[in-house]
Amino acid sequence: MKIYAFDFDGTLTTKDTLIELIRFAKGSKGLWGCLLKYSPLLVLMKLHLYSNAKAKEKVFAHCFSGMSVEDFDDICQKFAKEHTQLLRPQGMRKISKAIEEGSKVVIVSASIDRWVKPFFVKTGSGADGCHITVCGTEAEVKEGKLTGRFATANCHGQEKVNRLLQLFPNRKSYRLIAFGDSHGDAQLLDYADEAYYKPFRGKPLNFSCP
């Protein structure tokens, strides 16, 4: 069996979807106000001096804490529907090809799963269908509202491998082909039998297996 594991932001998309979601939900003024407030932490995060998970959680809480989960899901669905141009065509074709050959596809993303899943409901069997599964960071919900905190570990770095193994623990039973574009994907790429760094840009990659 083959399992294809794709990072989302930057690998399958041309932009960071958290930034674009905030712009969509709060407008450019709301986005820049948030980024200005947390710019010191974001700079430290880029320098690897502050936790990626904590910085992202603070930004997420600033924008969405207290929102009903129904309203948030509605925003996520509309965002995906209106932003299909963010998806890299080569990447989506590779997903379709993997599904056609009967392989499993997993989207392993540090982004909140609630806005990643709607991008794939029309691809193959749909998100969390028999061919595509989305593993992302999960947002905490209490009494029907977002708390602003994360309910799971940030799906970044080693956590991507951990989440994949939760789904498919018998590692010897499948060949893993992974795609990523940043240091947050390094462990996943190292763990794979076949790995592609910054794919789906410009000249198509040769995906033939050795």
ChimeraX attribute file (.defattr): number of C-alpha atoms within 10 A of each C-alpha:
attribute: neighborCount
match mode: 1-to-1
recipient: residues
	/A:1	10
	/A:2	15
	/A:3	20
	/A:4	22
	/A:5	29
	/A:6	25
	/A:7	26
	/A:8	25
	/A:9	22
	/A:10	19
	/A:11	24
	/A:12	25
	/A:13	19
	/A:14	14
	/A:15	15
	/A:16	14
	/A:17	21
	/A:18	16
	/A:19	15
	/A:20	17
	/A:21	18
	/A:22	20
	/A:23	15
	/A:24	18
	/A:25	17
	/A:26	16
	/A:27	12
	/A:28	14
	/A:29	10
	/A:30	15
	/A:31	19
	/A:32	16
	/A:33	12
	/A:34	18
	/A:35	15
	/A:36	11
	/A:37	12
	/A:38	16
	/A:39	14
	/A:40	12
	/A:41	20
	/A:42	21
	/A:43	13
	/A:44	14
	/A:45	17
	/A:46	11
	/A:47	9
	/A:48	10
	/A:49	11
	/A:50	15
	/A:51	14
	/A:52	18
	/A:53	16
	/A:54	16
	/A:55	18
	/A:56	21
	/A:57	17
	/A:58	16
	/A:59	22
	/A:60	22
	/A:61	17
	/A:62	14
	/A:63	17
	/A:64	19
	/A:65	17
	/A:66	15
	/A:67	16
	/A:68	17
	/A:69	20
	/A:70	12
	/A:71	11
	/A:72	17
	/A:73	14
	/A:74	13
	/A:75	17
	/A:76	22
	/A:77	18
	/A:78	15
	/A:79	21
	/A:80	21
	/A:81	12
	/A:82	12
	/A:83	14
	/A:84	12
	/A:85	11
	/A:86	18
	/A:87	19
	/A:88	18
	/A:89	15
	/A:90	17
	/A:91	20
	/A:92	16
	/A:93	13
	/A:94	14
	/A:95	25
	/A:96	17
	/A:97	13
	/A:98	19
	/A:99	19
	/A:100	12
	/A:101	9
	/A:102	14
	/A:103	20
	/A:104	19
	/A:105	25
	/A:106	22
	/A:107	27
	/A:108	30
	/A:109	26
	/A:110	26
	/A:111	23
	/A:112	20
	/A:113	19
	/A:114	20
	/A:115	21
	/A:116	26
	/A:117	21
	/A:118	20
	/A:119	21
	/A:120	20
	/A:121	16
	/A:122	9
	/A:123	17
	/A:124	18
	/A:125	14
	/A:126	17
	/A:127	22
	/A:128	16
	/A:129	14
	/A:130	14
	/A:131	21
	/A:132	25
	/A:133	20
	/A:134	24
	/A:135	25
	/A:136	27
	/A:137	24
	/A:138	18
	/A:139	24
	/A:140	16
	/A:141	18
	/A:142	11
	/A:143	8
	/A:144	12
	/A:145	18
	/A:146	21
	/A:147	20
	/A:148	20
	/A:149	18
	/A:150	20
	/A:151	12
	/A:152	12
	/A:153	15
	/A:154	23
	/A:155	24
	/A:156	25
	/A:157	18
	/A:158	15
	/A:159	22
	/A:160	27
	/A:161	21
	/A:162	15
	/A:163	17
	/A:164	18
	/A:165	12
	/A:166	9
	/A:167	11
	/A:168	13
	/A:169	12
	/A:170	9
	/A:171	10
	/A:172	9
	/A:173	10
	/A:174	14
	/A:175	15
	/A:176	20
	/A:177	21
	/A:178	24
	/A:179	27
	/A:180	25
	/A:181	19
	/A:182	14
	/A:183	11
	/A:184	19
	/A:185	26
	/A:186	19
	/A:187	15
	/A:188	27
	/A:189	25
	/A:190	12
	/A:191	14
	/A:192	18
	/A:193	12
	/A:194	16
	/A:195	18
	/A:196	17
	/A:197	14
	/A:198	12
	/A:199	19
	/A:200	21
	/A:201	14
	/A:202	7
	/A:203	8
	/A:204	10
	/A:205	11
	/A:206	6
	/A:207	10
	/A:208	5
	/A:209	7
	/A:210	4
